Amino acid sequence: MISYVTIGHDDLDKAMAFYDPVLAALGCERKWDKDGWAGYGSTANPDAPGVMLAKPADGNAARAGNGIMVGLHAPTPAHVDAFHAAALAAGGTCEGAPGPRPQYGSPNYYLAYVRDPVGNKLAAFCTTYQPAE
């Protein structure tokens, strides 16, 4: 159902410096950047939904939405861990360390939450976590 998600920025170079390593940790790469926009997509599945960065069309400063979060699929817990580490290394902040979240309805649910430098909340999650017996 979702084709892409657009995330606002105030400085494309700074935004790409954050999103390049963070999305690479999940198997995505920047496909293009032009005229204040950048587009990211899966390296393995060109038909997968993408992430785009853009300056707000109204000309106001980019700001995080209240209650809005972008959830990004990760194949494994190791990818979730790499996403979280890349986000913190690139200037993001932790909103929830990587780990299992069985309280969300499955013992296999594993995720991490971060905020980008603008304050947008992102999650990386997988359902391949195997709890220790």
Backbone torsions as a table, in degrees:
resi	resn	phi	psi	omega
1	MET	NA	-40.3	-179.0
2	ILE	-88.0	131.8	177.8
3	SER	-93.5	-44.8	178.1
4	TYR	-160.4	165.8	174.7
5	VAL	-123.7	135.4	177.4
6	THR	-107.1	132.3	-179.9
7	ILE	-119.3	129.8	-177.9
8	GLY	-75.1	149.5	176.7
9	HIS	-142.6	162.3	174.6
10	ASP	-107.8	-16.9	-178.3
11	ASP	-147.9	109.8	-174.4
12	LEU	-61.2	-41.2	-179.5
13	ASP	-61.5	-43.8	178.4
14	LYS	-66.4	-40.0	179.4
15	ALA	-63.9	-43.8	179.5
16	MET	-66.2	-34.0	177.9
17	ALA	-62.8	-29.6	176.0
18	PHE	-82.5	-53.2	-171.7
19	TYR	-74.6	-27.5	177.9
20	ASP	-55.3	-56.7	-178.6
21	PRO	-73.1	-33.1	-177.8
22	VAL	-66.2	-46.7	179.9
23	LEU	-75.2	-29.1	175.6
24	ALA	-61.7	-34.2	178.9
25	ALA	-62.4	-19.9	179.6
26	LEU	-105.7	12.2	177.5
27	GLY	84.0	25.4	177.9
28	CYS	-117.0	159.6	177.7
29	GLU	-140.9	158.1	174.7
30	ARG	-72.5	124.8	-178.9
31	LYS	-92.6	-29.7	-178.8
32	TRP	-165.5	160.0	168.0
33	ASP	-149.8	134.0	-175.5
34	LYS	-164.9	137.2	172.7
35	ASP	52.6	42.4	176.9
36	GLY	83.9	4.6	178.9
37	TRP	-116.3	154.1	171.1
38	ALA	-142.3	144.5	-179.9
39	GLY	-125.4	135.9	-178.9
40	TYR	-120.5	146.8	177.0
41	GLY	-151.6	168.8	179.9
42	SER	-66.7	139.3	175.1
43	THR	-78.0	-23.7	-176.5
44	ALA	-97.4	-27.7	-174.8
45	ASN	-134.3	96.6	-177.3
46	PRO	-65.4	-15.3	179.1
47	ASP	-91.7	-2.8	179.4
48	ALA	-69.2	152.3	176.6
49	PRO	-56.6	150.9	-178.1
50	GLY	-117.3	175.9	176.0
51	VAL	-121.5	132.5	176.5
52	MET	-122.2	145.6	175.7
53	LEU	-109.4	137.7	-178.7
54	ALA	-153.1	150.0	169.6
55	LYS	-72.1	144.1	178.2
56	PRO	-57.5	135.0	-176.4
57	ALA	-64.9	-25.6	-178.5
58	ASP	-81.4	-2.1	177.9
59	GLY	82.9	-5.9	177.6
60	ASN	-79.4	167.9	179.1
61	ALA	-64.1	145.2	174.4
62	ALA	-67.2	141.8	176.1
63	ARG	-150.3	153.7	-179.8
64	ALA	-71.9	144.1	176.4
65	GLY	-80.5	142.6	178.9
66	ASN	-78.7	112.0	-179.2
67	GLY	93.5	-2.3	179.7
68	ILE	-94.5	133.8	176.0
69	MET	-142.5	140.8	175.9
70	VAL	-101.6	119.4	177.7
71	GLY	-97.1	124.2	-177.4
72	LEU	-112.4	130.6	-178.9
73	HIS	-73.7	139.0	174.5
74	ALA	-125.6	140.9	-179.2
75	PRO	-69.3	-33.7	-173.6
76	THR	-142.7	164.1	173.1
77	PRO	-58.0	-34.2	178.6
78	ALA	-61.8	-34.9	176.8
79	HIS	-68.6	-38.4	176.4
80	VAL	-62.3	-45.0	178.6
81	ASP	-60.2	-43.8	-179.4
82	ALA	-65.7	-40.1	175.9
83	PHE	-57.5	-49.6	-178.0
84	HIS	-62.5	-46.8	179.8
85	ALA	-63.0	-42.7	179.6
86	ALA	-64.4	-39.7	179.6
87	ALA	-63.8	-45.0	179.7
88	LEU	-66.2	-40.1	179.5
89	ALA	-66.6	-26.4	-177.3
90	ALA	-95.7	12.0	175.3
91	GLY	101.1	6.3	176.2
92	GLY	-81.3	174.1	178.2
93	THR	-124.0	150.4	-179.1
94	CYS	-78.7	132.7	173.9
95	GLU	-117.5	1.3	179.5
96	GLY	166.6	112.7	-175.6
97	ALA	-61.6	155.1	177.4
98	PRO	-60.1	140.9	177.0
99	GLY	169.3	170.5	178.6
100	PRO	-68.7	147.6	177.4
101	ARG	-132.5	66.3	-179.0
102	PRO	-61.4	-22.7	179.5
103	GLN	-66.1	-11.5	178.8
104	TYR	-89.6	6.2	171.7
105	GLY	115.0	-6.2	179.4
106	SER	-148.2	137.1	176.6
107	PRO	-69.2	-10.7	-178.3
108	ASN	-97.6	3.5	-177.1
109	TYR	-83.0	126.3	-176.9
110	TYR	-136.7	129.5	-178.2
111	LEU	-155.3	171.3	175.0
112	ALA	-143.7	149.5	176.8
113	TYR	-118.7	140.2	174.4
114	VAL	-141.3	166.8	169.0
115	ARG	-121.5	139.4	175.9
116	ASP	-77.7	174.9	-177.3
117	PRO	-60.8	-22.1	176.5
118	VAL	-81.7	-22.1	-179.2
119	GLY	111.9	1.9	177.0
120	ASN	-65.7	134.1	-179.5
121	LYS	-91.0	130.6	179.1
122	LEU	-124.9	148.4	172.8
123	ALA	-129.9	143.6	168.5
124	ALA	-117.6	134.9	-176.4
125	PHE	-143.5	155.7	171.9
126	CYS	-142.8	165.4	177.6
127	THR	-121.5	25.4	-177.6
128	THR	-105.9	5.1	179.9
129	TYR	-64.3	136.8	177.2
130	GLN	-116.0	108.5	179.2
131	PRO	-61.8	147.8	176.7
132	ALA	-66.6	141.3	-179.8
133	GLU	-81.7	NA	NA
